[in-house]
Amino acid sequence: MRQYNEFLEDLHEVSSSQSLYDNNLGATQPDAYMTNATVYQLGRGSTKSSKTSDGSANSVLKEYTFQNIFPTTVSEIALSYDTGDTIEEFDVEFQVQSLNLNNGSPKPNG
């Protein structure tokens, strides 16, 4: 999750930098908009065979490492006074250059 937040911050820096848009080309260097991301598929308990949520940690069943991902589509964020108590939701579609699958190992949850 931290890598995703860093990615969003980097993306904001790129989009808010006026010098990138002086020539109407936008961000032309892949390093400016690509990043790596890791997703962990968690088990229910502290061991891979556990069927309950016992223990202080969740086991990592699989680890997915996405290399050089970048957004291609970001949907609009609908804002309304009627939905002031809900979290804003929007869709983001990513393109992925490479995907690595790794077997998980127990890691603490959080």
N, C-alpha and C positions, 0 to 999 in steps of 0.2 A: 504494500500500500504506500509505503514511503517513496518508493521509486516512481509510482504513478503520480504522487503529489509533486515530486521534483520535476517530472515530465511536464505536468500542467504549468508549473511555474516557469520552466524554460520556454514552453510554448507561448505563454503570456509575454515574456520578455521579447521573443521574436516578433510577435504580432504588434507589440506596442513600440517597437523601435522604428522611428520615422525614416531613418536613413535607408532601411531595407526597401522602402516603397518609393524612394525618390526617382527610381528609374522604371517603375511599374513592373518589375520582375518578381517582387516578393522575395521570399527566402529561397535562394538558389543553391545554397550549400547544404547537402544532406545532413551534416552534423548539426545544423540549426533546427531541424525538425524531427530527426530520428532519435530513438532511444532504445534501451533494452528494458524488458519487464520480466518479472518472475511471478508465477502464480503457483500456489501450493494447494493441492487437494488434501484436505484434512480428514482423518478418520474420526470415529466417534469417541475413542478412548486413547489411553496412552500407549497401547500396543496395536499393531496392525490387525490382529485377529479379534480385538475387543468389539463387542456388540453393544456396550454401554458407554456412557460418558464419564466413567470413573477415572480418577486421577487428576493431577494438576496440569497435565499437558495433553495436547492432541497429537496423535501420530501423523506424520506427513506420508500419505500414500503415494503421491506422485508429485514431481516438481516439473513445471513447464517453464522453459526459458525462451521468451520471444526476443529475437535479436533484430535490431533495426526496424522497430515498428513506427508507424506514423499514421495520423488520422487522415482519412480521405473525405469523410462526411460527418458533419456535426449538425444535428437537428436543432430546431429552434427551441428555446426555453419559454414555454407559455407561462406568462405571469398574469395573475388575477387576484383581486381582493377576496374573491370567494375561496381561494385556496391558500390563504395566508398561514394556515397551521400545518401545511404539508411540505414535504421536501420537494424541491424542484427536480424534475426528471427530464432527461434528454438522452437521445441515442447518439453514440459515437461509433463509427465504423472505422476499423483499423486495417491497414495492409501490413503484412508481415514478410520480412525478407527470409527469415530462417527460424525454425522451431526445434528446440532440443528437449527431449523427454528424459528425465532422470528418475531413478527409483528414489523414493523418499527415505528419510531417516528421522527418527523422533526429534522434534524440535518443540520448544515451549510455545504455547499458544499465546500470542501477543507479543 
